[in-house]
């Protein structure tokens, strides 16, 4: 990317920050044309160009998440120039924040109050917002929430089977990975997807049932800990098991949170690693424990596809995305195994080659692999929010 002074006129340079539990990912997009707030989800390479990217692990930075953000910003600015705005992926905005919004002192106060909903993710996002505010106080920042996509879920999907008054303190199912799902729907098209199951499978993993491009139900619940087993997160558990752990292990809330968010999932099952690539390699070498961890994961994915097929009244599409979904062919194959009665038939060679469509030509259900891009969705939302703020 050229220096800032050489930037083409009529462009907006947006830095997108995605702060996870273990790393900070950043990308810069140049958005051409006027700020018309157009957000139909379609990809237009003439209007949106990725011009820089960088990733830094928290553990590799001297000051944790804040230090990682500073390193990512330095690398992105060196490659792309000073940004006009910064957009943040924010996993959870609590019960009140879900639409993309300019970061103000009031919004920051609400985000800090929402930390208990996503203690693995929100502290890093807040550190990123603070780091940008400190180094570039005049640059506008926009928070984009992963929960927004799931606001279309019916009450039967989002309400928890708890006393009704508890919904008033935010006890409900929110759903996550919304920026990824927004991209997938926009990239493929709602009409093409039809009745669809979208699977974002990575270190964090979730699935969503989609009809007419809208979320009908999703696996994650009130927090990103629920749903499928993940890299280090447990996914859904019998609530009685948690009560038993509190009593038998004498855990406090912090200890239980650490167990569920950082010591469970694939890492807990295998006793060694949360990396699906390492588990698949170990399974091939005969490691039965690694094989069991993989089996638990793919079994839950397969079961969820079947459940969502029932909810939707049939399937037209399945989409795999995320690091595991995009790159782990054995996981895709095994997750779809035995689902021929639902119309899902995988082509082994296409799947092994990670082709865009991995189902056989006459499969009633089209199975796709899509490389998701949360950053471009963030950039579009930043453009729209700035357009609205400008009047």
N, C-alpha and C positions, 0 to 999 in steps of 0.2 A: 504494500500500500504506500502511496506517496505521502510525503509530509503534509501536515495540516494545511499549510499555505497553498499546496498544489491540489487540494481537494476540489473535485468538480462542484460547480455551483448547484444549488437546489438539492443537496444531499443531506442526510441525517446520519451521523455516525453514532451507533448505539453499542455500548459495552454491556454484554450479558454475563451475569455472574450466577453460577450454580454451585451453591455451597452445600455439599453433602456432609455426612457424618465423619468422613475420613479424608476428603479432598475438596479442593476448590477448583472448579473448571470455569474457564472464561472464554468468551468468543466476542469478536467485534463484527458487526454487520453494517454495511453501507446501504442505506435505504434511499433510493432515488425517487424523484418526483415530489409532488406537493404532499403536505400532511393532511390527507383527507380522511384519515381514520378508517380506511377500508380494511375490514377484517373478515374476509370470507373463507380464510383458511387455505386458499389455493397458493401454490408455489409459483412465483413469477421471477425467474432468474434475472430478468432485466431490471427489476425493482429492488431485489434483495441479494446482496453479495457478501459472502463470508470472507473477510479479509485478514483475520488473524484469530489464533486460538492458543490457549495455554492451560496447563494443569499442574497444580502443586499439591502434594500430600501435606496434611496438617503436620505429620510427624517430621517432615523434612524442613519445616519452617521454624525459625528461632522462636517466634511468638505465637505458636499454635495457629488457629484459624485466622486471626487478624494478620499474622505475619505472612501466611499463605496468600491471603487476599492482596496484600501489598506487593508480593512477588508477581502474582498473576497480572495485576494492573500495570506494573512496570514493564513486563514483557509485552503485553498487548499494546500499550501506548508506544513503546519503541517500534513496534511493527506497523501500527495503524494510525498513530497520532492521537491527540487529545479527543476524548469522546464528547459529544453534545449532550448525552444523557446516559444513565446507567440503569439497567433493568435487572431485577433480582428474582430468581426463582425462590419463592417462599413456600415451604411445604404446607404450613398450616397458619391460618389467620384467626383461629378460634371461631366462636359462633357468630361474629359480627363482620369480619373481613373476608371477602372472597372475590369480589371483582377487582381487577387491576386498579391501583390507586397510587397517586403521588405520595411519596413519603413525607410526612409532616411530623411535628412533635406529637400531635394527637395520635397519629397512626403508629408511631414508635411506642407510645405508651400502651396501645392496644396489643401490639405484637409482644411486648414484654409480658403482658398479662397472660398471653396465650402460650407461653413457653411450656407449661405443664402438659399441653396437648401433644407436643412433639419435642421432648427434651433431647433427642438425639440429633435434631436438625436445626431447630430455631436458634439456639445460641450461636451457631456458625453463621446463619443468615444475618442475625443482628450484628455480629462482629463485622461482617462485610459492609453492611450499611454504615456502621460507625466509622470504619476505615475510610470509606469513600467520602463521608461527610467531613472527616478530619483533613484529608489531603486535598479535596476539591469541593469546598463548601458551596460554591456557586453552581455546581452541576446538578441538575434535577435527577432524582432517583424515583423509580417506579417499582412497586412490589407487585409481583404476579403470583397468584396463589394456585397451588395444585388442586385445591378443593373446588375451584369454580366449575369445572367441567361436570361435576356430579350434582350440581344444584337442581338438575332436572329429575333426579330420582323421586319416585312417588313416596308418600309418607310411609307406606308399608315397608319400603326398602330402607329408609333412613332411621325410623324410630326403633329404639332399643326396648326390649321387653322388661322395662324397669318402671317404677312408679312414674306417672306422667309428669309430675312436678319437676323431676330431675332433668327433663329436657330443657327447662328454663335456665339451668346452669351449664348448658352446653353438652349434656350427655346425649349424644346422637351419633349416627354413622355419617361420616363426611366423605370418605373416599379420597384417594390421592393419585399421583402420576397424571394429573389432569392435563398438564401442558403437553405431555407426550401423547395422550389420547386425542387431544385437540389436533395435534399435528397429523396423527394417523388418519383421522376422519377427513381432514382437509386434503391430505395427500392422495388418498384413494378415492374419496368422494362418498358422501352418505348414501346416494342412490346405488352406487356400485357395491358398497358393503352390504346393504340390506340388513337382515338380521345377523348380527355379527358378535363374535367374541374376540376382544382385543386383549392380548397378553403382553404386558411389559414385564419381562423377566430379566432381572439383573441382580445385583447385590441386595437391592430392594425389589420385591416382586409383587405384582398385583394383576388382576384381570377385571374386565368390565364387560357387561352385556349391553349392547348398543342397538337401538332401534331408531330409524330415521336420523341417524347421526347423534343421538342423544343417549346419555347414560340412563340405564334402567336399573342397574344394580352393579355393585362392585365388591371385591373381596375384602379390601381394607375397611376398617370401621371408624371408630372415634379417633384412633391414632394410627400411625404407620406401622405399628407393631402387629396388627391383626391380619388375618387372611392366610395366604400361603406361607409355608416355612421359607425363610430367606437366608441370606448369607450368614448373618449372626442373629437374626430376629426369629422368635419362635413361631410367629403366626398364631392362628386360633388355638386356644387351649380350653379344656374344661375349667370353668371358673372355680370349681371345687378343688382342682389341682393347685391353683394359686393360694387358696385358703390353707390347704394342707402344707404348702411350702412355707408360708408365713409362720405356721405353728411348728412344724417339724424341724425346719432349718433356722428358726428364730430370725428370719430376715426382716429388716425394716423396709420402708418404701424404696429407698435408694438401692438397697441390695437386691430387691426383687426386680427393679427396673434394670439394673446392670445385668442380672441373669437373663432377662427376657430379650433385651435389646443388643447385648454385646457378647453373650456367651452361649447362645442357643442356635437354632436354625441349622444350617449345614455344618457350621463349625462345631456346634454341640453334638450333633449326630456322629460326625466323623472323628471328633476328638483331636483334629489336627488343622483343618483348613476350611475356609469359607469359599474358596475359589473353585467354581465348577470345572474349569479346565483341569486343575490338579486332581479333582475327584474322579473325573472320567479317565484320566491317565492311570490313576491308581487302581481303578476298577478293572481296566484292561490288563493290568499286571497281576490281577488276582486278589486284590485287597477287598475282602468281603464287607468290611465296615464302610469303606468308601462307596461300595456298590449299594449298600443299604441306604446311605444318605441320598444318593441319586434317585433310588427307587421311591423313597418317601416323597421327594420333590415332584417327580414326574407323575406319581400317582395322584397327588393333590391337584395338579394341573389338569390331568385327564378327567378326574371327577368333576372339576369345576366346569369344564367344557360341556359335559353331559348335563349338569344342573342348569346351566344357562341355555342350553338347547331346549330344555323343558320350559323354562321361564319365557323364552321368546317364541315358543310354538314352532320350533325348527330353526335351522341355520342356513345362511347363505354364504357366510365368510368366517374364516378364522385368520387372525393376523398375529404374527410373532414379532416382537420388537424388544429392545433392551439388549444389554451385552450378551446374556445367555440366549435370549430368543433369536438374536440376529446371527450368532456365531456357533452355537452348540447344536449341530445337526442331530446327534443322538438324542438329545433332550426333546427336540421337536418330534422326531420319529416315534419315540416311546410315549410321549404325551398323547399322540394321535392314534396309537396302536389300539386296535379293538373298537374303534369308533366308526367302522364301516356302516353300521346300522343307522348312523346319523348322517351318512352321506360323505364322510371324510375319508379320502383315499390319497395317500401320499405316494409320490414318485420317488423312489429311493435315490436315483441318480441326480434328479433336480435338487433334492434335499441336501445331498452330500456336497453339491456345488453351490449351495446357498443362493439358488436362483430366486428371482422376485416372486414367482409362483411355483410352489413345490408340490401342488396336487396334480394328479393325472388329468389329462384333457377332459375326460368325461365324468370327473368327480362332481356330484351335485353341489358340494361345498368347495368353494375356492379357498385354498390355504396359501397365505402370502407371508413373505418375510420383508419387512420394511425397516430401513434404518431411520430411527426416529430422530427428531431435531427439536428439542425443547427451546434451544436458543433463538431460532428464527421466530418461534411463536412469541417469545418474550419481546423480541425486537418489534414485532408488529403491534403488540399491546402497548409498548412504550410510545410508538408513533401515534396510536389512537388516543392515549391518555394526554399526550402533549397537545394534540390537535384540539381536544375538548377544552383543555386548560387555556389555550390561546383564544378560545371563543369562536 
